[in-house]
Amino acid sequence: MCRSPRLAFMVGTLVLLSGCGRQGSLQPAVQSEDSDRVATRPFVSESDGTNAVAEPSATAHFEMSAESPASSSRSDEAVARSGLAAAGDSSYRAAEKGRGPADAEFREYRSREEMRTPAAPAYQVQSGLLTAGSIDDHERFEAYRQFLSQSLQNDAAETLPRLAIGRRVMIQVVNTAGLPVGDARVVVQEPSGWQNRRSAIDLTTGSDGRAMFLTGIDGGADGQEFLVSVHGSSGEKPYSKRVRLDGQPWHIVLPNAPALRPTRLDLALVIDTTGSMGDELEYLKAEIDEIAATVKNMFPNVDQRFALIVYRDEGDQYVTRSYDFTESLSEFRSMLATQRAAGGGDYPEAVHVALEQAGQLSWRDRETSRMLFLVADAPPHDRFANRSLDAVQNLRRQGVRVFPVASSGTRLKAEFVLRAASFLTMGQYLFLTDHSGVGNPHAKPHAPEYTVEHLNRLMVRMIAQQLAGRRLVPQEVIAIERGDLSPLDFRVEPPCHQQQETQVSLTLPRISIQSLSTRFPLRLAALALIIGGAFAADLVRGRFVR
């Protein structure tokens, strides 16, 4: 007779314990929001989302700098020793043939709530476990253009930023020897009357000597002829050339310009520290030492600086915390170690504020490779989507290349924004995969194919490419996977607290739980279920006395 009340009690307890939170699973037991608050340091700028900060934000910058031919060859040797290979090397082809199969097939998505709340790992956090893939949307530009077009067509609610790139033109700056000229200033001017020209965009070449002009964003969409002026970083006489839109890529020879590689690296980490990012944050703490040490070993003459920006969302304990550049790895490690994942609650986060703070970092402008890793699993709020891309454009003008690291729970809208950030700044889109067995399921990108490797080696390879000025390919390939080519679906997701809305009706001898619009929070409903079950149990047993 009392089995049903007991069942009600058990179900209610389970529902009460499940909740709809987004707390990270790897937070130390002694850590609390209060201890997180005490952890702020004198060099921290904290923002409430209004962009009014007490101090300049911390900055991380990677830029290619000058090296002599001798030091350049030493860097090439270091790259070879590191296990990386230049694109086209036979060593990569051999490694690809010997790659092992994926550790496990991609798991199917669970419920949204489960994806947003990381499961507690049963192993100790250590470096070298996370696996990731990468996509260079400039290498497969037509596939990316198709992704953009289909995304905007299927975005019926118009929640995505209107990213109209127009015509893409690659600009290659070389010296008389045909070697790439990095850190050169490239000014593209519109064809509106050669006497009263307007600058469409002012860009900086990467260490590979490349820059990118987009007619839909930079201006001159109706023109066919442009004037390109190039200024070398070593004081060479500026060189100007008239070019046509149909004559791309634009090949610019800067006479007598040295082919220098970066001598300085500015590296910024921008990390979502809401509750769902607990796993990723803890693993980054474990990975950063090995990444920095490997880069230092490969490029011993490159001066490294590190900056950190962490962000949550409006209404949380903080919106952003910005730590300026430091040359001390131990100081940077301390900055990162004090961070804890908490807060959030709905899907979008304050991405726009974090990117704006990144643009205020003290990036160096000469002989520097400027890089930013954006570790995130959620897009900006719809009303701030365009503002986020404006912040990316500001980073692009400063010559900062953005490399997103999409984490577990990333969905289509987040992929759209993160890939736009990497495309506009000529970075690459990185994303965690399920091959490590760590954390919740990871979404496949909407791309034909991608290569999987360990995240730490992938991040090192991205940094090494910027410092070496050439494309490098992985040698330790875990798998080559097919991407998600299913039809794009931009259904609007409700906040977490609206995703599981429940009305409970208790009847004897049966319990029914129906999904309806919420009239009271889930946990209050569960509490009512528990009390009702206990009351019914006593009534059935005859222990209830009027």
C-alpha positions as CSV (number, residue, x, y, z in Angstrom):
1,M,0.0,0.0,0.0
2,C,2.8,2.5,0.7
3,R,5.0,1.8,-2.3
4,S,3.6,4.7,-4.3
5,P,4.3,7.3,-1.5
6,R,7.8,5.9,-1.2
7,L,8.2,6.2,-4.9
8,A,6.9,9.8,-4.7
9,F,9.5,10.5,-2.0
10,M,12.3,9.0,-4.1
11,V,11.4,10.8,-7.3
12,G,11.0,14.1,-5.5
13,T,14.4,13.7,-3.8
14,L,16.1,13.0,-7.2
15,V,14.4,16.0,-8.9
16,L,15.3,18.2,-5.9
17,L,19.0,17.2,-6.1
18,S,19.2,17.5,-9.9
19,G,18.3,21.2,-10.1
20,C,19.0,23.4,-13.1
21,G,22.3,24.9,-12.1
22,R,25.5,25.4,-14.1
23,Q,28.1,25.0,-11.4
24,G,31.4,23.6,-12.5
25,S,32.4,20.1,-11.4
26,L,36.0,20.7,-10.6
27,Q,35.9,23.5,-8.1
28,P,37.9,22.9,-4.9
29,A,35.6,22.2,-1.9
30,V,37.1,25.1,0.0
31,Q,36.5,27.6,-2.8
32,S,33.5,29.9,-2.5
33,E,32.3,33.1,-4.1
34,D,33.7,34.9,-1.0
35,S,37.2,33.4,-1.5
36,D,36.9,34.1,-5.2
37,R,36.3,37.7,-4.3
38,V,39.3,37.9,-2.0
39,A,41.5,36.6,-4.8
40,T,41.5,39.8,-6.8
41,R,44.9,41.3,-7.2
42,P,46.2,44.9,-7.4
43,F,46.8,44.6,-11.2
44,V,43.3,43.4,-11.9
45,S,40.7,45.5,-13.7
46,E,37.1,44.4,-12.8
47,S,34.2,45.5,-15.0
48,D,30.5,45.3,-14.3
49,G,29.7,45.3,-18.0
50,T,29.4,49.0,-18.5
51,N,32.9,49.2,-20.0
52,A,33.9,51.6,-17.2
53,V,37.0,50.0,-15.7
54,A,39.3,51.4,-13.1
55,E,42.5,50.4,-14.9
56,P,43.5,49.4,-18.4
57,S,42.7,45.7,-19.1
58,A,45.4,43.1,-19.2
59,T,46.6,42.4,-22.6
60,A,48.2,39.5,-24.4
61,H,49.7,40.0,-27.8
62,F,51.4,37.8,-30.4
63,E,53.2,39.4,-33.3
64,M,55.9,38.1,-35.7
65,S,59.2,39.9,-35.1
66,A,62.6,40.2,-36.9
67,E,65.2,37.5,-36.9
68,S,68.4,37.1,-38.7
69,P,68.8,34.3,-41.2
70,A,70.9,32.4,-38.7
71,S,68.3,32.7,-35.9
72,S,65.6,31.9,-38.5
73,S,67.3,28.6,-39.3
74,R,67.6,27.8,-35.6
75,S,63.9,28.4,-35.3
76,D,63.3,26.0,-38.2
77,E,65.4,23.4,-36.4
78,A,63.4,23.9,-33.2
79,V,60.1,23.5,-35.1
80,A,61.4,20.3,-36.6
81,R,62.5,19.0,-33.2
82,S,59.1,19.9,-31.7
83,G,57.3,17.3,-33.8
84,L,55.7,19.8,-36.1
85,A,56.2,19.8,-39.8
86,A,55.7,22.4,-42.6
87,A,52.7,21.8,-44.8
88,G,53.6,19.4,-47.6
89,D,56.3,17.6,-45.6
90,S,56.5,13.9,-46.2
91,S,56.7,13.3,-42.4
92,Y,53.1,14.5,-42.1
93,R,51.9,12.1,-44.7
94,A,53.7,9.3,-43.0
95,A,52.2,10.3,-39.6
96,E,48.8,10.5,-41.2
97,K,49.0,7.0,-42.5
98,G,50.0,5.7,-39.1
99,R,47.3,7.5,-37.1
100,G,45.2,5.5,-34.7
101,P,41.5,5.3,-34.8
102,A,39.4,7.6,-32.6
103,D,39.2,6.5,-29.0
104,A,35.5,6.4,-29.2
105,E,32.7,7.4,-31.5
106,F,31.1,10.8,-30.9
107,R,28.4,10.4,-28.3
108,E,24.9,11.7,-29.1
109,Y,23.8,14.9,-27.5
110,R,22.1,14.6,-24.2
111,S,19.6,17.1,-22.9
112,R,20.6,20.8,-22.9
113,E,20.8,20.9,-19.2
114,E,23.2,18.0,-19.0
115,M,25.4,19.5,-21.6
116,R,25.6,22.8,-19.8
117,T,26.6,21.2,-16.5
118,P,29.9,19.3,-16.6
119,A,30.1,15.9,-14.9
120,A,32.6,15.5,-12.2
121,P,35.6,13.6,-13.6
122,A,36.8,10.5,-11.8
123,Y,40.5,11.2,-12.6
124,Q,43.1,13.7,-11.6
125,V,43.4,16.7,-13.8
126,Q,46.7,16.6,-15.8
127,S,48.1,18.0,-19.0
128,G,48.0,16.3,-22.3
129,L,44.5,14.7,-22.0
130,L,42.2,17.1,-23.9
131,T,41.8,16.5,-27.6
132,A,40.8,19.1,-30.2
133,G,40.3,19.7,-33.9
134,S,41.0,22.8,-36.0
135,I,39.5,24.4,-39.1
136,D,41.2,27.0,-41.2
137,D,38.3,28.7,-43.0
138,H,40.7,30.5,-45.3
139,E,42.0,27.1,-46.6
140,R,38.5,26.0,-47.3
141,F,36.9,29.3,-48.0
142,E,34.1,28.1,-50.3
143,A,32.9,25.7,-47.5
144,Y,32.9,28.5,-45.0
145,R,31.1,30.8,-47.4
146,Q,28.4,28.2,-47.8
147,F,28.2,27.8,-44.0
148,L,27.7,31.6,-43.6
149,S,25.0,31.7,-46.3
150,Q,23.0,28.8,-45.0
151,S,23.3,30.0,-41.4
152,L,21.9,33.5,-42.3
153,Q,19.1,32.0,-44.5
154,N,18.0,29.6,-41.7
155,D,18.1,32.3,-39.0
156,A,14.4,33.0,-39.2
157,A,14.5,35.0,-35.9
158,E,17.4,37.1,-37.1
159,T,19.4,36.5,-34.0
160,L,22.8,36.2,-35.8
161,P,24.9,39.2,-36.7
162,R,24.5,40.2,-40.3
163,L,28.0,39.1,-41.5
164,A,28.1,40.2,-45.2
165,I,31.8,39.7,-46.2
166,G,31.4,40.4,-49.9
167,R,34.4,39.6,-52.0
168,R,37.5,38.3,-50.2
169,V,40.9,39.4,-51.5
170,M,44.1,38.0,-50.0
171,I,47.1,40.4,-50.0
172,Q,50.6,39.0,-50.0
173,V,53.5,41.3,-49.3
174,V,57.0,40.0,-50.2
175,N,60.5,41.5,-50.7
176,T,62.6,41.3,-53.8
177,A,63.8,37.8,-52.9
178,G,60.2,36.6,-52.7
179,L,60.2,36.2,-48.9
180,P,57.2,37.3,-46.8
181,V,57.4,40.6,-45.2
182,G,55.6,40.6,-41.8
183,D,54.5,43.5,-39.6
184,A,54.0,45.7,-42.7
185,R,51.2,48.3,-42.7
186,V,48.8,47.9,-45.6
187,V,46.3,50.6,-46.5
188,V,43.6,49.9,-49.0
189,Q,41.9,53.0,-50.5
190,E,38.5,53.1,-52.2
191,P,38.3,54.0,-55.9
192,S,36.0,57.0,-55.3
193,G,38.0,59.6,-57.3
194,W,41.8,59.2,-57.2
195,Q,42.2,62.8,-55.9
196,N,39.9,62.3,-52.9
197,R,40.4,58.7,-52.0
198,R,39.1,57.3,-48.7
199,S,40.9,54.6,-46.8
200,A,38.8,51.4,-46.7
201,I,40.9,49.6,-44.2
202,D,44.3,49.8,-42.5
203,L,45.8,46.4,-41.9
204,T,49.0,44.7,-40.6
205,T,50.5,41.7,-42.3
206,G,51.2,38.6,-40.2
207,S,54.5,36.9,-40.1
208,D,53.5,35.1,-43.3
209,G,53.2,38.5,-45.1
210,R,49.5,38.1,-45.6
211,A,46.5,40.4,-44.9
212,M,42.9,40.2,-46.0
213,F,40.5,42.7,-47.6
214,L,36.7,42.2,-47.5
215,T,34.6,44.4,-49.7
216,G,31.4,43.8,-47.8
217,I,33.0,44.9,-44.5
218,D,35.9,47.1,-45.3
219,G,34.2,49.2,-48.1
220,G,34.5,49.6,-51.8
221,A,31.9,46.9,-52.6
222,D,30.9,48.6,-55.8
223,G,34.5,49.3,-57.0
224,Q,36.7,47.3,-59.3
225,E,40.0,49.3,-58.9
226,F,41.9,50.1,-55.6
227,L,45.1,51.7,-54.5
228,V,47.2,49.6,-52.1
229,S,50.0,51.4,-50.1
230,V,52.4,49.3,-48.1
231,H,54.7,50.6,-45.4
232,G,57.5,48.4,-44.1
233,S,58.2,48.1,-40.4
234,S,61.9,48.9,-40.8
235,G,61.5,52.4,-42.3
236,E,61.5,51.5,-46.0
237,K,60.0,53.9,-48.5
238,P,56.3,53.2,-48.9
239,Y,55.2,51.5,-52.0
240,S,51.9,52.0,-53.8
241,K,50.2,49.9,-56.5
242,R,46.9,50.1,-58.3
243,V,45.1,46.8,-58.3
244,R,41.9,45.3,-59.7
245,L,39.3,43.3,-57.8
246,D,39.4,40.6,-60.4
247,G,43.2,40.3,-60.2
248,Q,43.5,38.7,-56.8
249,P,45.4,37.7,-54.9
250,W,47.1,41.1,-54.7
251,H,50.9,40.5,-54.8
252,I,52.9,43.5,-53.5
253,V,56.7,43.6,-53.7
254,L,58.3,45.9,-51.1
255,P,61.8,46.5,-52.4
256,N,64.7,46.1,-49.9
257,A,62.4,45.1,-47.1
258,P,64.0,42.5,-44.7
259,A,62.1,39.2,-44.2
260,L,62.0,39.4,-40.4
261,R,60.3,37.1,-37.9
262,P,58.8,38.1,-34.6
263,T,61.1,38.6,-31.7
264,R,58.2,39.2,-29.3
265,L,55.0,37.3,-28.5
266,D,52.0,38.7,-26.8
267,L,49.5,36.0,-25.8
268,A,46.1,36.6,-24.2
269,L,43.7,34.0,-22.8
270,V,40.1,35.1,-22.7
271,I,38.1,32.5,-20.8
272,D,34.4,32.1,-20.0
273,T,34.3,31.3,-16.3
274,T,30.6,30.6,-15.9
275,G,29.6,27.3,-14.2
276,S,29.6,25.1,-17.3
277,M,33.3,25.9,-17.9
278,G,34.6,24.2,-14.8
279,D,36.3,21.3,-16.7
280,E,37.9,23.5,-19.3
281,L,39.2,26.0,-16.8
282,E,40.9,23.4,-14.6
283,Y,42.5,21.7,-17.6
284,L,43.8,25.0,-18.9
285,K,45.6,25.5,-15.6
286,A,47.3,22.2,-16.1
287,E,48.2,22.8,-19.8
288,I,49.6,26.3,-19.7
289,D,53.0,25.5,-18.2
290,E,53.8,22.9,-20.8
291,I,52.5,25.1,-23.6
292,A,54.7,28.1,-22.5
293,A,57.7,25.9,-21.9
294,T,57.5,24.2,-25.3
295,V,57.2,27.5,-27.1
296,K,60.2,28.9,-25.1
297,N,62.2,25.8,-26.1
298,M,61.3,26.2,-29.8
299,F,61.9,30.0,-29.9
300,P,64.4,30.8,-27.1
301,N,65.0,34.3,-28.4
302,V,61.4,35.3,-28.5
303,D,60.2,37.5,-25.6
304,Q,56.9,36.2,-24.2
305,R,54.2,38.1,-22.4
306,F,50.9,36.8,-21.1
307,A,47.6,38.4,-20.3
308,L,44.3,37.0,-18.9
309,I,40.6,38.1,-19.2
310,V,37.9,36.1,-17.6
311,Y,34.2,36.8,-18.0
312,R,30.8,35.7,-16.9
313,D,27.5,37.5,-17.5
314,E,25.5,40.5,-16.3
315,G,24.1,39.9,-12.9
316,D,27.0,37.6,-11.8
317,Q,29.6,38.4,-9.2
318,Y,31.6,40.1,-12.0
319,V,31.2,40.6,-15.7
320,T,34.9,40.7,-16.6
321,R,38.2,40.6,-14.8
322,S,41.2,41.9,-16.8
323,Y,44.9,41.2,-16.0
324,D,47.4,43.1,-18.0
325,F,50.4,41.6,-19.7
326,T,53.2,40.2,-17.6
327,E,56.5,38.7,-18.6
328,S,56.5,36.4,-15.6
329,L,54.9,33.0,-16.3
330,S,54.6,32.3,-12.6
331,E,52.7,35.6,-12.1
332,F,50.4,34.6,-15.0
333,R,50.0,31.2,-13.5
334,S,48.9,32.7,-10.2
335,M,46.4,34.9,-12.0
336,L,44.9,31.8,-13.7
337,A,45.0,29.7,-10.5
338,T,42.8,32.0,-8.6
339,Q,39.9,31.8,-11.1
340,R,36.9,29.6,-10.4
341,A,33.9,28.7,-12.6
342,A,30.6,29.9,-11.2
343,G,27.5,31.8,-12.2
344,G,25.8,32.0,-15.5
345,G,22.4,30.4,-15.6
346,D,21.2,31.1,-19.1
347,Y,23.0,30.1,-22.3
348,P,24.5,33.4,-23.7
349,E,27.3,35.2,-21.8
350,A,29.0,38.6,-21.9
351,V,31.3,37.8,-24.8
352,H,31.1,41.3,-26.2
353,V,32.4,42.9,-23.0
354,A,35.4,40.5,-22.9
355,L,36.3,41.1,-26.5
356,E,36.1,44.9,-25.9
357,Q,38.4,44.5,-22.9
358,A,40.8,42.5,-25.0
359,G,41.1,45.4,-27.4
360,Q,42.2,47.6,-24.5
361,L,45.2,45.4,-23.6
362,S,48.7,46.8,-24.0
363,W,49.5,45.0,-27.2
364,R,53.0,45.8,-28.6
365,D,53.1,47.0,-32.1
366,R,56.6,46.3,-33.5
367,E,58.2,42.9,-34.1
368,T,55.4,41.2,-32.2
369,S,53.2,38.3,-32.8
370,R,49.8,39.0,-31.3
371,M,47.5,36.1,-30.4
372,L,44.3,35.6,-28.5
373,F,42.8,32.3,-27.4
374,L,39.1,32.7,-26.7
375,V,37.9,29.7,-24.6
376,A,34.1,29.6,-24.6
377,D,31.0,27.4,-25.0
378,A,28.3,30.1,-25.5
379,P,27.5,33.0,-27.8
380,P,26.9,36.6,-26.8
381,H,23.4,37.7,-26.1
382,D,21.4,38.4,-29.3
383,R,21.3,42.1,-28.7
384,F,25.1,42.2,-28.4
385,A,26.0,40.0,-31.3
386,N,26.9,42.8,-33.7
387,R,28.8,44.6,-30.9
388,S,30.9,41.4,-30.4
389,L,31.9,41.5,-34.1
390,D,32.7,45.2,-33.8
391,A,35.1,44.3,-31.0
392,V,36.6,41.6,-33.2
393,Q,37.1,44.2,-36.0
394,N,39.0,46.4,-33.5
395,L,41.3,43.4,-32.7
396,R,41.7,42.8,-36.4
397,R,42.9,46.4,-37.0
398,Q,45.5,46.0,-34.2
399,G,46.8,42.9,-35.9
400,V,45.6,40.5,-33.3
401,R,44.7,37.0,-34.5
402,V,41.9,35.2,-32.6
403,F,41.9,31.5,-32.0
404,P,38.6,30.4,-30.4
405,V,38.6,27.1,-28.4
406,A,35.0,25.9,-28.5
407,S,34.2,23.8,-25.4
408,S,31.5,21.2,-24.5
409,G,28.0,22.5,-25.0
410,T,28.8,24.7,-28.0
411,R,25.9,24.9,-30.4
412,L,25.3,26.4,-33.8
413,K,24.9,30.1,-32.8
414,A,28.2,30.0,-30.8
415,E,30.0,28.3,-33.7
416,F,28.8,31.0,-36.0
417,V,30.2,33.8,-33.8
418,L,33.4,32.1,-32.9
419,R,34.2,31.1,-36.5
420,A,33.5,34.7,-37.6
421,A,36.1,35.9,-35.0
422,S,38.8,33.5,-36.3
423,F,38.0,34.2,-40.0
424,L,38.0,38.0,-39.7
425,T,41.4,38.0,-37.8
426,M,42.9,35.2,-39.9
427,G,43.1,32.8,-37.0
428,Q,41.8,29.3,-36.9
429,Y,38.7,27.8,-35.2
430,L,39.7,25.2,-32.5
431,F,37.2,23.0,-30.8
432,L,37.4,20.2,-28.2
433,T,36.4,16.7,-29.2
434,D,35.2,13.5,-27.5
435,H,38.3,11.5,-28.2
436,S,39.8,12.3,-24.8
437,G,36.7,11.0,-22.9
438,V,36.8,14.1,-20.7
439,G,33.7,16.1,-20.0
440,N,30.3,16.3,-21.7
441,P,29.7,15.6,-25.4
442,H,31.3,18.0,-27.8
443,A,29.6,19.2,-31.0
444,K,31.1,18.5,-34.4
445,P,31.7,21.6,-36.5
446,H,29.8,22.2,-39.6
447,A,32.7,21.5,-42.0
448,P,33.6,18.6,-44.4
449,E,36.5,17.2,-42.4
450,Y,38.9,18.0,-39.6
451,T,42.0,16.5,-37.9
452,V,42.1,15.6,-34.2
453,E,45.2,16.0,-32.0
454,H,45.9,16.8,-28.4
455,L,44.9,20.3,-27.4
456,N,48.2,21.3,-25.9
457,R,50.1,20.3,-29.1
458,L,47.4,22.1,-31.2
459,M,47.8,25.3,-29.3
460,V,51.6,25.1,-29.6
461,R,51.3,24.5,-33.3
462,M,49.1,27.6,-33.7
463,I,51.7,29.7,-31.8
464,A,54.6,28.2,-33.7
465,Q,52.9,29.0,-37.0
466,Q,52.6,32.7,-36.1
467,L,56.3,32.8,-35.0
468,A,57.7,30.8,-37.9
469,G,55.6,32.6,-40.6
470,R,54.5,29.4,-42.3
471,R,51.8,26.8,-42.0
472,L,52.7,23.7,-39.9
473,V,50.8,20.5,-39.8
474,P,50.4,18.0,-36.9
475,Q,52.5,14.8,-36.8
476,E,50.6,13.1,-34.0
477,V,47.2,12.7,-35.6
478,I,44.7,11.0,-33.4
479,A,42.0,10.8,-36.1
480,I,40.6,12.4,-39.1
481,E,36.8,12.9,-38.7
482,R,33.9,14.0,-40.9
483,G,32.1,17.1,-39.7
484,D,28.4,17.7,-39.1
485,L,26.8,18.3,-42.5
486,S,23.2,18.0,-41.4
487,P,20.8,20.9,-42.1
488,L,21.4,24.0,-39.9
489,D,18.9,24.6,-37.2
490,F,18.8,27.9,-35.3
491,R,16.0,27.2,-32.9
492,V,16.0,29.8,-30.1
493,E,17.1,28.2,-26.8
494,P,15.3,29.4,-23.6
495,P,17.4,30.1,-20.5
496,C,18.3,27.1,-18.3
497,H,15.6,27.8,-15.7
498,Q,12.9,27.7,-18.4
499,Q,14.1,24.6,-20.0
500,Q,12.7,22.2,-17.4
501,E,9.3,23.4,-16.4
502,T,7.3,21.0,-14.4
503,Q,3.9,20.6,-12.8
504,V,3.5,17.7,-10.4
505,S,0.2,16.0,-9.5
506,L,0.2,13.4,-6.8
507,T,-2.5,10.7,-6.9
508,L,-2.7,7.3,-5.3
509,P,-1.7,4.8,-6.4
510,R,0.2,6.5,-9.2
511,I,2.4,9.6,-9.7
512,S,2.3,11.7,-12.9
513,I,4.8,14.4,-13.8
514,Q,3.7,16.6,-16.7
515,S,5.8,19.2,-18.6
516,L,4.0,22.5,-18.6
517,S,4.7,26.2,-18.2
518,T,6.2,26.8,-14.9
519,R,4.1,28.4,-12.2
520,F,6.8,27.9,-9.5
521,P,10.4,26.8,-9.6
522,L,11.3,23.1,-10.2
523,R,12.8,22.7,-6.7
524,L,9.8,24.1,-5.0
525,A,7.7,21.6,-7.0
526,A,10.0,18.8,-5.9
527,L,9.7,19.8,-2.2
528,A,5.9,19.8,-2.5
529,L,6.2,16.3,-4.0
530,I,8.4,15.1,-1.1
531,I,6.1,16.5,1.6
532,G,3.0,15.1,-0.2
533,G,4.6,11.7,-0.5
534,A,5.5,11.5,3.2
535,F,2.0,12.7,4.2
536,A,0.3,10.1,2.0
537,A,2.6,7.4,3.4
538,D,1.6,8.2,7.0
539,L,-2.1,8.3,6.0
540,V,-2.0,4.9,4.4
541,R,-0.2,3.4,7.3
542,G,-2.8,4.8,9.7
543,R,-0.2,6.8,11.6
544,F,-1.8,10.1,10.9
545,V,-3.9,11.3,13.8
546,R,-6.3,14.2,13.6
